[in-house]
């Protein structure tokens, strides 16, 4: 039995409560002593949850940047994207054929730009920012390819591929001649190449930023908090 009159039992050991006297009343007030909950420390707190996709994203992005630079520097450079660009270009002629001669001719160049733009828009809407950067690099490749085609409008040295039995006409000779811009073919080609470089730079830097954010960084071991005893 304690001084406060309570009986000590196994279910209610002595010392579980503290007795104090309320001034002026002589009554004892009891305050329960609470024990703080135990602190749980993870087994390996220094190992953060990381996204390992950066291991393949970084090499792919570096290859895309190198490929884009080669497209800008070498008019004859070919990569797997060259076949994709050519296919979308030829599909554009067929797709826009019902809309008149002007769109039929311009449709090839339009489609080879619309396909990567559409891919970038779709990926951006899904918040796949790395995929958006890849599609941006693809758009840069297509613009570089288009710049070569525009610059050949007067010289017409490039071998042409056409579904027409007579071989067809150079797309950009027709387009620039229609709008009396043939004398500006090289200037328009240079402007297109500069746009291609800007798109490549923005896409590469954006993809690099997204990729490097997922690279794990070393963290210090957390210090266990000091438990205050009552």
C-alpha positions as MATLAB code, in Angstrom:
seq = 'XXXXXXXXXXXXXXXXXXXXXXXXXXXXXXXXXXXXXXXXXXXXXXXXXXXXXXXXXXXXXXXXXXXXXXXXXXXXXXXXXXXXXXXXXXXXXXXXXXXXXXXXXXXXXXXXXXXXXXXXXXXXXXXXXXXXXXXXXXXXXXXXXXXXXXXXXXXXXXXXXXXXXXXXXXXXXXXXXXXXXXXXXXXXXXXXXXXXXXXXXXXXXXXXXXXXXXXXXXXXXXXXXXXXXX';
ca = [
       0.000    0.000    0.000;
       1.277    3.484   -0.867;
       1.018    6.734    1.048;
      -1.947    7.793   -1.025;
      -3.928    4.781    0.064;
      -3.721    2.797   -3.141;
      -2.895   -0.867   -3.006;
       0.118   -2.185   -4.927;
      -0.785   -5.179   -7.053;
       0.940   -6.965   -9.985;
      -1.573   -5.349  -12.371;
      -1.052   -1.965  -10.710;
       2.519   -1.691   -9.438;
       3.679    0.951   -7.071;
       5.173    4.018   -8.746;
       2.816    3.935  -11.719;
       1.196    7.083  -10.401;
       2.592   10.090   -8.640;
       0.664   11.720   -5.784;
       0.538   15.478   -5.367;
      -1.501   17.657   -3.041;
      -3.750   20.362   -4.411;
      -2.998   23.489   -2.433;
      -5.761   24.493   -0.021;
      -7.817   21.315   -0.378;
      -5.753   18.551    1.084;
      -6.885   16.296   -1.738;
      -4.406   14.212   -3.615;
      -4.297   14.519   -7.391;
      -2.779   11.727   -9.388;
      -0.879   12.227  -12.657;
      -0.162    9.227  -14.847;
       3.415    8.842  -15.986;
       3.415    8.128  -19.730;
       6.219    6.308  -21.527;
       7.193    7.641  -24.988;
       6.696    5.181  -27.847;
       9.819    3.405  -29.084;
      11.617    4.939  -32.061;
      11.899    2.604  -35.035;
      15.055    3.005  -37.115;
      15.157    1.365  -40.585;
      17.714   -1.349  -41.195;
      19.593    0.656  -43.831;
      18.619    4.329  -43.613;
      21.513    5.428  -45.832;
      20.117    3.614  -48.911;
      17.481    5.882  -50.532;
      14.872    4.602  -52.985;
      16.245    5.613  -56.408;
      15.095    5.373  -60.011;
      17.616    3.177  -61.836;
      16.336    4.185  -65.278;
      19.068    6.824  -65.438;
      21.529    3.979  -66.107;
      20.170    3.563  -69.650;
      18.663    6.999  -70.129;
      21.984    8.821  -69.883;
      23.814    6.785  -72.586;
      20.775    7.043  -74.883;
      20.613   10.801  -74.419;
      24.327   11.165  -75.137;
      23.875    9.160  -78.339;
      20.926   11.339  -79.371;
      22.974   14.490  -78.780;
      25.865   13.121  -80.831;
      23.501   12.027  -83.611;
      21.870   15.446  -83.718;
      25.249   17.111  -84.033;
      26.193   14.784  -86.887;
      22.977   15.634  -88.721;
      23.814   19.328  -88.400;
      27.446   18.939  -89.486;
      27.101   16.351  -92.263;
      24.393   16.567  -94.917;
      24.983   12.925  -95.897;
      24.807   11.511  -92.364;
      22.449    8.555  -91.966;
      21.013    6.915  -88.867;
      18.010    4.762  -88.021;
      16.010    7.979  -87.764;
      16.713    8.703  -91.433;
      14.501    5.795  -92.444;
      11.748    6.938  -90.058;
      11.935   10.485  -91.430;
      11.809    9.252  -95.014;
       8.812    7.029  -94.292;
       6.859    9.822  -92.612;
       7.745   12.183  -95.481;
       6.398    9.862  -98.147;
       3.319    9.083  -96.049;
       2.646   12.815  -95.856;
       2.356   13.074  -99.645;
      -0.248   10.313  -99.645;
      -2.110   11.676  -96.612;
      -2.471   15.206  -98.015;
      -3.154   14.095 -101.605;
      -6.938   14.680 -101.353;
      -6.382   18.328 -100.336;
      -4.996   19.717 -103.571;
      -1.656   20.015 -105.325;
      -0.060   22.503 -102.917;
      -0.716   20.425  -99.811;
       0.212   17.241 -101.627;
       3.664   18.636 -102.374;
       4.106   20.320  -98.989;
       2.560   17.379  -97.138;
       5.771   15.366  -97.107;
       7.748   18.057  -95.294;
       4.805   18.812  -93.019;
       4.353   15.197  -91.974;
       8.014   14.613  -91.161;
       7.686   17.490  -88.680;
       4.182   16.737  -87.418;
       5.002   13.163  -86.392;
       7.746   14.068  -83.856;
       5.767   17.124  -82.705;
       2.735   14.904  -82.085;
       4.872   12.373  -80.225;
       6.342   15.118  -78.032;
       2.887   16.539  -77.265;
       1.513   13.110  -76.337;
       4.446   12.305  -74.066;
       4.315   15.723  -72.432;
       0.609   15.271  -71.710;
       1.489   11.990  -69.967;
       4.197   13.829  -67.962;
       6.924   11.726  -69.548;
       9.438   14.540  -69.760;
      12.347   12.324  -70.752;
      10.281   10.922  -73.635;
       9.417   14.491  -74.609;
      13.138   15.293  -74.803;
      13.737   12.245  -77.026;
      10.919   13.337  -79.350;
      12.467   16.820  -79.400;
      15.773   15.348  -80.564;
      13.880   13.484  -83.270;
      12.287   16.777  -84.359;
      15.770   18.303  -84.584;
      16.935   15.447  -86.827;
      13.925   15.996  -89.071;
      14.579   19.736  -89.290;
      18.230   19.097  -90.223;
      17.086   16.710  -92.937;
      14.596   19.291  -94.169;
      17.273   21.995  -94.274;
      19.344   19.857  -96.657;
      16.299   19.344  -98.885;
      15.450   23.066  -98.933;
      19.026   24.036  -99.759;
      18.926   21.685 -102.762;
      15.918   23.376 -104.347;
      17.928   25.177 -107.045;
      20.932   22.870 -107.377;
      18.800   19.684 -107.342;
      21.778   17.423 -106.710;
      20.019   15.062 -104.313;
      18.625   11.786 -105.668;
      14.833   11.950 -105.432;
      12.483    9.122 -104.558;
       8.916    9.475 -105.792;
       5.801    7.389 -106.362;
       5.187    9.310 -109.593;
       5.990    7.411 -112.843;
       7.892   10.405 -114.259;
      10.018   10.796 -111.146;
       8.144   13.831 -109.832;
       9.322   17.376 -109.151;
      11.568   18.621 -106.367;
       9.176   19.561 -103.543;
      10.975   22.691 -102.477;
      11.670   23.895 -105.998;
       7.915   23.811 -106.540;
       7.109   25.476 -103.191;
       9.715   28.221 -103.361;
       9.007   28.939 -107.011;
       5.283   29.192 -106.285;
       5.936   31.930 -103.713;
       8.814   33.569 -105.664;
      11.394   32.584 -103.053;
      13.784   30.464 -105.112;
      16.607   32.951 -104.682;
      16.317   32.537 -100.894;
      16.654   28.761 -100.804;
      20.018   28.767  -99.025;
      18.917   31.430  -96.548;
      15.786   29.468  -95.638;
      17.866   26.312  -95.337;
      20.290   28.063  -92.965;
      17.414   29.381  -90.850;
      15.935   25.881  -90.663;
      19.299   24.478  -89.588;
      19.561   27.058  -86.810;
      16.103   26.124  -85.576;
      17.199   22.477  -85.624;
      20.215   23.345  -83.461;
      18.060   25.279  -80.972;
      15.570   22.411  -80.692;
      18.400   19.919  -80.201;
      20.050   22.023  -77.486;
      16.811   22.541  -75.555;
      15.811   18.890  -75.855;
      19.227   17.600  -74.824;
      19.530   19.916  -71.826;
      15.980   19.172  -70.725;
      16.537   15.438  -70.992;
      19.839   15.740  -69.146;
      18.172   17.623  -66.292;
      15.444   14.981  -65.975;
      18.015   12.177  -66.081;
      20.436   13.633  -63.540;
      17.654   14.220  -61.039;
      17.304   10.443  -60.712;
      21.002    9.831  -60.019;
      21.389    8.702  -56.366;
      23.283   11.011  -54.060;
      25.094    9.969  -50.855;
      23.251   10.813  -47.657;
      24.538   10.964  -44.082;
      23.323    8.453  -41.515;
      20.494    9.969  -39.512;
      21.137   10.494  -35.809;
      18.692    8.712  -33.562;
      16.611   11.224  -31.577;
      17.244   11.457  -27.845;
      14.344   10.053  -25.817;
      13.243   12.278  -22.995;
      12.524   10.343  -19.855;
       9.768   11.563  -17.517;
];
